[in-house]
Amino acid sequence: MDHTQQFQAERPRLVAIATRVLADHAEAEDVVQQAWIRLHQTEAEIQNLPAWLTTVTTRLCLDKLRSKTPVPVDDFEADESPNDPADDVALADTVGLALHVVLDRLSPRERVAFVLHDSFGVEFQTIAKLLDTTSATARKLASRARAKVTQPHSEDQLTDRQVVDAFMAAAKNGDFERLLQLLAPDVGVTADDAAILLGTPSSIRGREATATFFNGSAQAALPVFIGERPASAWFHRGTPKVAFDFDIRCGLVQAITFRASADVLERVVRRRADTLTAEAVTSPPPHSSS
């Protein structure tokens, strides 16, 4: 039976799953292509194609992750203690920069359990079958990963200053994928009245729209403090004209406000930017005293 049309319909979902698990879009595309090849090679009768493709894609991701993690670190026996109610709370798109930052601290099975359940709503019973374990263990794997992502150790958490400077560097360099990594799913951009009069947009909503707006822009922006908060600002002839005020939580940009009112601009002070390479964004940053 030709499953081509069904596969193409499922492809975006499969790529999304693989990208979240592997934290690499190119590798995710490769994995989904391998799933497509396996689909053509199988002679088995497939009753539920979406489930079959999810299983194959996930196991291919596990194989790729395990090849990078030679020492197993996630084998443990589930205890009989009551489940934390927070285990049932879907964190969805919090798998962003936080996951990239703690990437090396999540075992392959933790990442699969967390991503499938919290981002895609897959039941633990199904996840357990994918991981060849019990539902209780799958639940604990997701819970343990969730704790690492939402409450990272201090040495793994990018500082607000580093997030601001990484975001502005990505904007100037036209690095759209990096911008997406740094933005919260429900990020919003607003502006005060003075900034709107200078031509800034009054409102932008969502990760894609925000990344699109900043992609390749802000070439003249410089790193600043607004009071004690790390920010960025557009200068004209040495004078700040519009400040980009960031709200950052858990290593993600939650909101950006364009500010041009005099009381804000008089508190703008130039600062030195934190230099972040691509590797620094996806691995724990060095300790800083910012």
Rosetta blueprint (number, residue, H / E / L):
1 M L
2 D L
3 H L
4 T H
5 Q H
6 Q H
7 F H
8 Q H
9 A H
10 E H
11 R H
12 P H
13 R H
14 L H
15 V H
16 A H
17 I H
18 A H
19 T H
20 R H
21 V H
22 L H
23 A L
24 D L
25 H H
26 A H
27 E H
28 A H
29 E H
30 D H
31 V H
32 V H
33 Q H
34 Q H
35 A H
36 W H
37 I H
38 R H
39 L H
40 H H
41 Q H
42 T L
43 E L
44 A L
45 E L
46 I L
47 Q L
48 N L
49 L H
50 P H
51 A H
52 W H
53 L H
54 T H
55 T H
56 V H
57 T H
58 T H
59 R H
60 L H
61 C H
62 L H
63 D H
64 K H
65 L H
66 R H
67 S H
68 K H
69 T L
70 P L
71 V L
72 P L
73 V L
74 D L
75 D L
76 F L
77 E L
78 A L
79 D L
80 E L
81 S L
82 P L
83 N L
84 D L
85 P H
86 A H
87 D H
88 D H
89 V L
90 A L
91 L L
92 A H
93 D H
94 T H
95 V L
96 G L
97 L H
98 A H
99 L H
100 H H
101 V H
102 V L
103 L H
104 D H
105 R H
106 L L
107 S L
108 P H
109 R H
110 E H
111 R H
112 V H
113 A H
114 F H
115 V H
116 L H
117 H H
118 D H
119 S H
120 F L
121 G L
122 V L
123 E L
124 F H
125 Q H
126 T H
127 I H
128 A H
129 K H
130 L H
131 L H
132 D L
133 T L
134 T L
135 S H
136 A H
137 T H
138 A H
139 R H
140 K H
141 L H
142 A H
143 S H
144 R H
145 A H
146 R H
147 A H
148 K H
149 V H
150 T H
151 Q L
152 P L
153 H L
154 S L
155 E L
156 D L
157 Q L
158 L L
159 T L
160 D H
161 R H
162 Q H
163 V H
164 V H
165 D H
166 A H
167 F H
168 M H
169 A H
170 A H
171 A H
172 K H
173 N H
174 G L
175 D L
176 F H
177 E H
178 R H
179 L H
180 L H
181 Q H
182 L H
183 L E
184 A E
185 P E
186 D E
187 V E
188 G E
189 V E
190 T E
191 A E
192 D L
193 D H
194 A H
195 A H
196 I H
197 L H
198 L L
199 G L
200 T L
201 P L
202 S L
203 S E
204 I E
205 R E
206 G L
207 R H
208 E H
209 A H
210 T H
211 A H
212 T H
213 F H
214 F H
215 N L
216 G L
217 S L
218 A L
219 Q L
220 A L
221 A E
222 L E
223 P E
224 V E
225 F E
226 I E
227 G L
228 E L
229 R E
230 P E
231 A E
232 S E
233 A E
234 W E
235 F E
236 H E
237 R L
238 G L
239 T E
240 P E
241 K E
242 V E
243 A E
244 F E
245 D E
246 F E
247 D E
248 I E
249 R E
250 C L
251 G L
252 L E
253 V E
254 Q E
255 A E
256 I E
257 T E
258 F E
259 R E
260 A L
261 S L
262 A H
263 D H
264 V H
265 L H
266 E L
267 R L
268 V E
269 V E
270 R E
271 R L
272 R L
273 A L
274 D L
275 T L
276 L L
277 T L
278 A H
279 E H
280 A H
281 V H
282 T L
283 S L
284 P L
285 P L
286 P L
287 H L
288 S L
289 S L
290 S L
